[in-house]
Amino acid sequence: MKTMRAVALVFLAAVLAASMAANWIAPASYARQFRDQPDAAPSAQHLLGTDDLGRDRFSRLLYGTRISLLLAPAAALMSTVLAGAIGGAAGFAGGWIEVCVMAGTDLFLSLPWLFLLITVRACLPLNVSPVVSVAITFVLLGCLGWAAAARVVCADVRSFRNSDFVLLARASGAGGARLLMRHLVPNLAPVLAAQFWISIPVFILTEANLGILGLGVAEPLPSWGSLLRELESFSGYSAQPWLFAPLLLLVLTVSSFQIVLHNEEVAG
């Protein structure tokens, strides 16, 4: 198991390093069009060929990987902060506040949040700039993915609230703010860190789903989702296996995250 975890970590580090170095590794810009070579097969100049607009697929894969690997952790961080704030406040306050907040959380969880995400994104303008589309996707993922983590945080804060060290701190005259910052937040750090890492592969797949539907990152900026849209006509691409490079990289990356997380849970 340790060997698998080490291999997964090395793979993730290599993918992240390659995507961050896309400016130097990529043979061309993700938006540059080789108009005389549309739908070209792999060659020394174009390792994964070109798309129907003549853009280098290898370059777009590198830049798309960068977008997806930066977008997912950013959204995971935002959702974790929201989960910590909402779940922590509910668990710390207790009583009817906790009941109301958790009822709202249960209602939110009862909705298929992927479809809710698609609905909200579809209601927003589609003809936005690539940078704005990245921001919209990041905010939507972060704002709609906090509910499950909030329940975990709330349960932990509730147990901490009734623990001996909190009761001792209260007896010593510690106020609510001091209890929260000096006693509860440090103990919640491992829980929040776990929720953050668990959310990353979920958001990677969610962004890919949005991109496949054309509701994610806007062209010409690539992401894994927009790159996977080219596989809609499988029968036409089955004779071109290099087109499956984004799908293979997505599967390996998400699987590597799962291997790392599973090994940490076993070790814990």
Summary of the structure (lengths in Angstrom):
residues: 268
radius of gyration: 22.1
end to end distance: 13.7
largest distance: 77.7
contacts: 871
relative contact order: 0.15
helix: 75%
strand: 1%
